[in-house]
């Protein structure tokens, strides 16, 4: 008997593994808050984007995965750029452009 896999179970597993990695990083003295917050967002975002490939609500999961990835990368890249508002603004533009493209492709 084949069972369809839902989003929740594996999403929770991905989230717990990334929090575990955060715990390892923090316990070894690498406690940079931006990295610790961005890692779960990036991993869960990537999982959501990959899940969207097989999901009935393709656009919904793709956009939410993209939102999580963009916020996570914005936090992470703040260490390099030193400018969180700039990073978030670029992420917002990326999300809107991809959202418009996906909605246009989905209508065909």
C-alpha positions in Angstrom: 0.0 0.0 0.0 1.5 3.3 -1.1 1.0 6.3 1.1 1.4 9.9 -0.1 3.9 11.9 1.9 2.6 15.2 3.3 4.6 18.3 3.8 4.5 18.3 7.6 6.4 15.2 8.6 9.5 15.8 6.6 9.4 19.6 7.1 9.5 18.9 10.9 12.5 16.5 10.3 14.3 19.1 8.3 13.6 21.8 10.9 14.8 19.6 13.8 18.0 18.6 12.0 18.8 22.3 11.3 18.1 23.2 14.9 20.4 20.3 15.9 23.1 21.7 13.7 22.5 25.1 15.3 23.0 23.5 18.7 26.3 22.0 17.6 27.5 25.3 16.2 26.4 27.1 19.4 28.0 24.5 21.7 31.3 24.7 19.9 31.5 28.4 20.5 30.1 29.6 17.1 27.1 31.6 18.4 26.6 34.2 15.7 22.9 34.9 16.0 22.3 35.7 12.3 23.7 32.3 11.3 21.8 30.5 13.9 18.5 32.0 12.8 19.2 31.8 9.1 20.1 28.1 8.9 16.6 26.8 9.8 15.0 29.3 7.4 17.3 28.3 4.5 17.0 24.6 5.0 13.2 24.7 5.5 12.9 27.0 2.5 14.9 24.7 0.3 12.8 21.7 1.4 9.6 23.7 0.7 10.8 24.6 -2.8 11.7 21.0 -3.6 8.4 19.8 -2.1 6.5 22.2 -4.4 7.7 20.2 -7.4 5.3 17.3 -6.5 2.7 19.3 -4.7 -0.8 20.0 -6.0 -0.5 23.6 -4.8 2.8 24.2 -6.7 2.6 28.0 -6.6 1.8 28.2 -2.9 4.7 26.0 -1.8 7.1 27.5 -4.2 6.4 31.1 -3.1 6.5 30.2 0.6 9.8 28.2 0.1 11.2 31.2 -1.7 10.1 33.6 1.1 11.9 31.4 3.7 15.0 31.1 1.6 15.2 34.8 0.9 14.7 35.8 4.5 17.3 33.3 5.6 19.9 34.3 3.0 19.2 38.0 3.8 20.1 37.3 7.4 23.1 35.3 6.5 24.5 37.8 4.0 24.2 40.6 6.5 27.5 39.3 7.9 29.0 40.2 4.5 27.2 43.3 3.5 26.4 44.8 6.9 23.1 46.0 5.6 20.0 44.0 6.4 17.5 46.4 4.9 19.3 46.2 1.6 19.3 42.4 1.7 15.6 42.3 2.6 14.8 44.8 -0.2 16.6 42.7 -2.8 14.9 39.6 -1.5 11.5 41.3 -1.8 12.2 42.1 -5.4 13.2 38.5 -6.1 10.1 37.1 -4.4 7.8 39.4 -6.4 9.5 38.7 -9.8 9.4 35.0 -9.2 5.8 35.1 -8.0 4.7 37.0 -11.1 6.6 34.6 -13.4 5.1 31.6 -11.7 1.6 33.0 -11.8 2.0 33.9 -15.5 3.3 30.4 -16.4 0.6 28.7 -14.3 -2.2 30.4 -16.3 -1.1 28.9 -19.6 
